[in-house]
Structures are given as C-alpha cells and as structure tokens.
Amino acid sequence: MQYLVIVEKGPSSFGAYVPDLPGCIAVGESRTEVTRLIHEAMEFHVQGLIEDGQPVPPPSSQAELVELAA
C-alpha cells in the first residue's frame, strides 16, 4: 500500500504525518531523518492496528501541486 505523507518544514525541525493514519506522526532534524522516522512510524502504526484487530484504513488521500504566478 502507498500512503500520502505530508512533510512540513518548521523553524528548527521537520514534521510529517499521514492523513489516512490518524495519529501517525514523526519529527526530525532533517527531511531525510523525518522521512525515515515516518516510515518506521507507519509500520509500527499499521502493525498495532493489526495486532489490536482493528481495520487498517485504505489509502485514500491524494495531493496535487498547484502553481501560482508570483
């Protein structure tokens, strides 16, 4: 399965979250680190849902880049 991951740059760190997996988040000092951490968090999150007998939400979020003239 492929889930949309949103990565945001903050003043001193990067944050990431998965809209289709509520509560699945990560924070890192670099984009590379937060990408690695969100991947680990997603695996942990989905495994926890499975172990608890909960349904794993299917990927449904999409993203699109929209260009505006500055």
Buried (B, 14 or more C-beta within 10 A) or exposed (E): EEBBBEBEEEEEEBBBBBBBBEEBBBBBEEEEBBBBBBEEBBEEBBEEBEEEEEEBBEBEEEEEEEEEEE
